[in-house]
C-alpha cells in the first residue's frame, strides 16, 4: 500500500519529463514509503531462525562431518540472543557506518593503566609460583616463557577468573544468523559444533564471551581446533576448567604462530637525535648490532644481551617521538597474532617482564597525543597517499606505515621528524 508520503511524491511528478527521468522519479516515490513497512516481529524472526537451523545450517554441518545426534543436542532449545551487539535482524537495514569525524582516536598511554598492570603482575607472580611445575613442563614442550603465557592468561580472562556467562552456541548461532559479519560467525559456529562432536565439552558447558571467544585463553572455535591441547592427560582439551590445558594451549598457539625459543619480545630503548624514527616496521628488520651502532641503547642502561646482537630486530615507536621507543624481536609480532594490536603486544610484554623480573612501567611516558579527530588523521593519510606513500589502512588510525611515512615526509620537508600526527601538521600536509 502507498501512504501519504507516496501520494505527495506522485503529485509532485512532472509529466513533461523524459521517459527515463520519469521512471527514475517513480521508483524514488515507491521507495520513499519503504520505512512505513513494519519489520518482522521477534516471534516471526525466531521462526525464521528455527527454519534456518533446520534447512540451512544442518545440511552444511552434516557435509562437514557433524552427526545428527551432536547437532540436535547442540541446538536443543536454542533461541536468539537479542541483547548482543552488531545484530541485523531480517527486514532491517544494517547501521550506517559512522563518519570518521565523529570520533577521536585515543592516546596510546590510556591503554597502560598502572593500577591494572600492578594488580595483574602481583596476581601473575603468585600464580606463576603456584603453577611453576606445570609452567616448566609447558616451556620445555613449546619454548615459550612462562611469564609470557601467564601474562596472556591474565590479560584474556583474569587468570581464568573472568565470568563467561554466555552460551557460545547461542552467541555464535545468533551472530551467524543475523549479524554484520554472518559469514565469519557461521564458520565459527560450524567449528564449535566440531568441538562438541569431538566430545571435549558438552554444548551446555561451552561458555564464552559476547563475541564467542571460549574459555580461559579466549580462543575462537577455529583457534581451539588448531591450538587447544590436552596437557593434563585426562583425554579432553578443556580450556574452561583445566589450568594445564589452558596454559599449554596458549603456548601452542604462540609456537605454531612462529615463536622463537630463547628470545624475548623486545627492549625499551632511547633513540638519539639524528636517528630517524621513520625506520620503524617489521619489514625494515636488521641485526640488533646495527641499531646499537646508530647509538640506540637500552633505556635501563643495561647492555643488550650478547646472544641478541646478531639477531633480527625491528624499531617500534607506537607514539612516534612522543612516547616510549622500542627495539622488538619477531616474537613481538607473534604476540600480535594473538591480538593484532601494537599496544596489546606491548601490554603483554610489559606485564610478562613485571612477572618475571619485577620490573615496572615503561620509563618514557606517553605524551599528550590522541586529541585529533580521526577525520584529521584520515586527511593526512590521503595526502601522503597522493604523494606516493604507503600508509597501510587509510582509516584515520596511525599504524606503523602511517607513522613512518609521516616521519619521512617531515624529513624531506625540513621538519624534525616526530612520526606521529599532530595538529601542527594539519595545515602543512596537503
C-alpha positions in Angstrom: 0.0 0.0 0.0 1.0 3.6 -0.6 0.8 6.1 2.2 0.5 9.9 2.3 4.2 10.2 1.5 3.8 8.3 -1.7 0.8 10.4 -2.7 2.6 13.7 -2.1 5.5 12.3 -4.1 3.3 11.3 -7.1 1.5 14.7 -7.1 4.9 16.4 -7.5 5.9 14.4 -10.6 6.2 16.5 -13.8 4.6 14.7 -16.7 6.7 16.5 -19.3 10.0 14.9 -18.2 11.7 12.4 -20.4 10.7 8.7 -20.0 14.0 7.8 -18.2 13.7 10.6 -15.8 10.1 9.9 -15.1 10.8 6.2 -14.5 13.6 7.1 -12.0 11.2 9.5 -10.3 8.5 6.9 -10.0 11.0 4.4 -8.5 12.0 7.0 -5.9 8.4 7.6 -5.0 7.8 3.9 -4.4 11.0 3.6 -2.3 10.1 6.6 -0.2 7.4 4.5 1.5 9.7 1.7 2.4 10.2 2.8 6.1 6.5 2.5 6.6 6.7 -1.3 6.1 6.9 -3.0 9.5 9.9 -5.2 10.2 9.1 -8.8 11.2 8.2 -9.3 14.8 10.7 -11.1 17.1 8.4 -14.1 17.1 8.5 -14.2 13.3 12.3 -13.8 13.3 12.6 -16.7 15.8 10.5 -18.9 13.4 12.9 -17.9 10.6 15.8 -18.8 12.8 14.5 -22.3 13.6 13.9 -22.8 9.9 17.5 -21.6 9.2 18.9 -24.1 11.7 17.0 -27.0 10.2 17.2 -26.2 6.5 20.4 -24.2 6.1 22.8 -24.8 8.9 22.1 -28.6 9.3 23.0 -29.5 5.7 26.3 -27.7 5.9 27.1 -29.1 9.3 26.3 -32.6 8.0 28.5 -32.1 5.0 31.5 -31.3 7.3 31.0 -34.5 9.4 28.7 -33.4 12.2 26.4 -36.2 13.4 22.7 -35.7 13.7 22.8 -36.5 17.4 25.5 -34.0 18.1 23.7 -31.3 16.1 20.4 -31.9 17.8 22.0 -31.8 21.3 23.7 -28.5 20.4 20.6 -26.7 19.2 18.1 -28.2 21.7 16.0 -25.3 23.0 18.2 -22.8 21.1 16.9 -19.2 20.8 18.3 -16.0 19.5 20.1 -13.7 22.0 18.6 -10.3 21.1 20.9 -8.4 23.6 24.1 -9.0 21.6 25.7 -6.1 19.7 26.0 -5.7 15.9 22.8 -7.6 15.1 20.9 -7.0 11.8 17.5 -8.8 12.1 15.8 -9.9 8.9 13.8 -7.0 7.4 16.1 -4.3 8.9 19.0 -2.4 7.4 22.5 -2.6 8.8 23.6 0.5 10.7 25.2 3.2 8.7 28.9 3.4 9.1 29.8 6.3 11.4 31.7 9.1 9.8 35.3 9.3 10.8 34.8 12.8 12.0 32.6 11.5 14.8 35.4 10.1 17.0 38.8 10.9 18.3 41.5 8.3 18.4 42.7 7.8 22.0 46.2 8.3 23.3 48.2 5.1 23.5 49.0 5.9 27.1 45.4 5.3 28.1 45.8 1.6 27.4 48.5 1.1 30.1 46.7 1.5 33.3 49.3 1.3 36.0 46.8 0.2 38.6 45.6 -2.6 36.4 49.1 -3.7 35.4 50.3 -3.7 39.0 47.3 -5.8 40.0 47.8 -8.3 37.2 51.5 -8.5 37.9 51.0 -9.3 41.6 48.5 -12.0 40.9 50.5 -13.3 38.0 53.7 -13.7 40.1 51.7 -15.6 42.7 50.1 -17.9 40.2 53.4 -18.4 38.4 54.8 -19.8 41.6 51.8 -21.9 42.3 51.9 -23.5 38.8 55.7 -23.4 38.5 56.0 -27.2 37.8 53.3 -27.0 35.1 54.9 -23.9 33.5 58.3 -25.6 33.4 56.9 -28.5 31.5 54.9 -26.2 29.2 58.0 -24.1 28.5 60.1 -27.3 27.8 57.4 -28.5 25.4 56.8 -25.3 23.5 59.7 -23.0 24.0 57.6 -20.1 25.3 58.5 -18.4 28.6 56.1 -19.0 31.4 55.9 -15.3 32.1 54.5 -14.6 28.6 51.9 -17.4 29.0 50.8 -16.1 32.4 50.6 -12.6 31.1 48.2 -13.6 28.2 46.2 -15.7 30.7 45.8 -12.7 32.9 45.0 -10.3 30.1 42.5 -12.5 28.4 40.4 -13.9 31.3 41.8 -12.6 34.6 43.7 -15.9 35.0 40.5 -17.8 34.5 38.6 -15.8 37.0 36.5 -13.8 34.5 32.9 -14.8 34.3 31.8 -16.2 30.9 28.1 -16.0 31.2 27.2 -16.6 27.5 26.4 -19.9 25.8 28.9 -20.0 23.0 26.5 -21.9 20.7 23.8 -19.3 21.3 26.1 -16.4 20.6 27.6 -17.9 17.5 24.3 -19.0 16.1 22.7 -15.6 16.7 25.5 -13.8 15.0 25.7 -16.4 12.2 22.0 -15.8 11.5 21.8 -12.0 11.9 25.0 -10.0 12.5 27.1 -7.7 10.4 29.6 -10.5 9.9 27.5 -13.5 9.3 30.0 -15.5 7.2 32.7 -15.2 9.9 30.4 -16.4 12.7 29.0 -19.2 10.6 32.5 -20.6 10.2 33.0 -20.3 13.9 29.6 -21.9 14.7 30.5 -24.9 12.5 33.8 -25.2 14.3 32.0 -25.1 17.6 29.8 -28.0 16.5 33.0 -29.9 15.7 34.3 -29.3 19.2 31.0 -30.7 20.6 31.2 -33.6 18.2 34.7 -34.4 19.4 33.5 -34.8 23.0 35.8 -32.3 24.7 32.8 -30.4 26.2 29.0 -30.5 26.1 27.2 -27.8 24.3 25.6 -26.5 27.6 29.0 -26.2 29.2 30.7 -24.4 26.3 30.8 -20.9 27.8 32.3 -17.8 26.1 32.3 -14.1 25.7 29.7 -12.0 23.9 31.8 -12.4 20.8 32.0 -16.2 21.0 35.6 -16.4 22.4 36.0 -19.6 24.5 37.4 -20.4 27.9 40.4 -19.1 29.8 42.6 -18.4 26.7 39.7 -16.8 24.9 40.1 -18.8 21.7 37.6 -18.6 18.9 36.4 -22.1 18.0 38.6 -22.2 14.8 41.6 -21.4 17.0 40.5 -24.0 19.6 40.6 -26.7 16.9 44.0 -25.6 15.8 45.8 -24.9 19.1 44.0 -26.4 22.1 45.8 -29.3 23.7 45.2 -31.9 26.4 48.1 -31.2 28.7 46.8 -32.8 31.9 46.2 -36.1 30.1 42.5 -36.6 31.0 41.5 -37.1 27.4 39.9 -33.7 26.9 41.1 -30.4 25.7 39.5 -28.4 28.5 40.3 -24.7 28.3 37.4 -23.9 30.6 38.3 -25.8 33.7 41.9 -27.1 33.4 44.8 -24.7 34.1 47.4 -27.1 32.5 45.3 -27.3 29.3 44.8 -23.6 29.2 48.5 -22.7 29.7 49.7 -25.2 27.2 47.1 -24.2 24.7 48.3 -20.6 24.8 51.9 -21.8 24.4 51.0 -24.0 21.5 49.2 -21.1 19.8 52.4 -18.9 20.1 54.7 -21.8 19.0 52.6 -22.5 15.9 52.5 -18.8 15.1 56.3 -18.7 14.9 57.6 -18.0 18.5 61.4 -18.2 18.5 62.5 -20.1 21.6 65.3 -18.4 23.6 64.4 -14.9 22.6 62.3 -12.3 24.4 59.8 -9.8 23.0 62.0 -6.7 22.9 63.6 -3.8 24.8 62.6 -0.3 25.7 65.3 1.9 24.2 66.4 5.5 23.7 66.8 6.7 20.1 69.2 9.6 19.9 68.5 12.8 18.0 69.6 12.4 14.4 68.4 8.8 14.2 65.2 8.7 12.1 62.1 7.3 13.6 61.0 6.6 10.1 62.9 3.3 10.2 60.1 1.6 12.0 58.4 -1.6 10.9 58.7 -5.4 10.7 59.7 -5.1 7.0 62.8 -3.0 8.0 64.4 -5.5 10.3 68.2 -5.6 10.8 70.6 -7.1 13.3 70.4 -5.6 16.7 74.1 -4.6 16.5 73.3 -2.3 13.5 70.8 -0.4 15.7 73.2 -0.2 18.5 75.8 1.1 16.0 73.4 4.1 15.4 73.6 4.9 19.1 70.3 3.2 20.2 70.7 1.9 23.7 68.5 0.3 26.4 66.8 2.9 28.4 67.7 0.9 31.6 71.4 1.4 30.9 72.0 -2.3 30.7 73.8 -3.7 27.7 72.0 -5.7 25.1 72.4 -9.4 25.6 75.3 -10.7 23.5 73.1 -13.5 22.2 70.8 -10.9 20.6 73.4 -8.7 18.8 73.3 -10.6 15.5 69.5 -11.4 15.7 66.9 -9.8 13.5 65.3 -6.8 15.4 62.9 -4.0 14.5 62.2 -0.4 15.6 58.8 0.3 17.1 57.6 3.8 18.0 53.9 3.5 18.8 53.6 7.2 19.6 56.4 8.4 17.4 58.9 10.6 19.4 56.0 11.4 21.8 56.3 8.2 23.8 58.4 5.2 24.7 60.6 3.7 21.9 61.5 0.1 21.4 63.6 -2.5 19.6 61.5 -5.6 19.2 62.1 -9.2 18.1 59.9 -11.2 15.7 58.3 -12.6 18.9 56.6 -9.2 19.3 54.7 -9.8 16.1 53.8 -13.3 17.2 52.1 -11.7 20.2 50.2 -9.6 17.6 48.9 -12.9 16.1 47.0 -13.4 19.3 45.6 -9.9 19.1 46.5 -7.7 16.2 47.5 -4.6 18.1 50.9 -3.0 18.9 49.5 -1.8 22.2 48.2 -5.3 23.1 51.6 -6.9 22.4 53.4 -4.2 24.4 51.0 -4.7 27.3 51.7 -8.4 27.3 55.5 -7.8 27.0 55.5 -5.3 29.9 53.3 -7.5 32.1 55.5 -10.5 31.4 58.6 -8.5 32.4 56.9 -7.5 35.6 56.0 -11.1 36.4 59.5 -12.4 35.6 61.7 -9.6 36.8 59.7 -7.4 39.0 60.1 -4.5 36.6 57.7 -1.6 36.3 56.2 0.8 33.8 57.9 1.9 30.7 60.5 4.6 31.6 59.4 7.1 29.0 55.9 8.5 29.3 53.4 8.7 26.5 52.9 12.3 25.5 49.5 14.0 25.4 48.6 12.7 21.9 45.3 11.4 20.6 43.4 14.7 20.7 42.8 14.9 16.9 39.7 13.7 15.1 40.1 10.6 13.1 39.0 12.6 10.1 42.1 14.8 10.5 44.4 11.8 10.6 42.4 10.4 7.6 43.1 13.6 5.7 46.8 13.3 6.4 46.8 9.7 5.2 45.1 10.7 2.0 47.6 13.5 1.4 50.5 11.1 2.0 49.0 8.5 -0.4 48.7 11.3 -3.0 52.4 11.9 -2.6 53.2 8.2 -3.3 53.5 6.9 0.3 52.2 3.6 1.5 50.3 4.4 4.8 48.7 1.0 5.2 45.0 1.2 6.0 43.5 4.6 5.2 41.3 4.6 8.3 42.2 7.6 10.4 44.3 5.5 12.7 48.1 5.9 12.7 49.6 2.5 12.2 53.3 2.0 11.7 53.2 2.6 7.9 51.4 5.9 8.5 53.9 6.9 11.3 57.0 6.2 9.2 55.5 7.8 6.1 54.8 10.9 8.1 58.3 10.9 9.5 59.8 10.5 6.1 57.7 13.4 4.7 58.7 15.5 7.7 62.4 14.9 7.0 62.1 15.7 3.3 60.4 18.9 4.1 62.9 20.3 6.5 60.9 19.4 9.6 62.1 17.4 12.7 60.6 14.0 12.3 58.1 13.0 15.0 56.5 10.1 13.2 53.1 10.9 14.6 50.2 13.1 13.5 49.6 16.3 15.5 47.6 19.4 14.9 50.6 21.5 13.8 50.8 19.4 10.7 47.2 19.8 9.5 47.9 22.9 7.5 51.3 21.8 6.2 50.5 18.3 4.9 48.0 18.8 2.0 
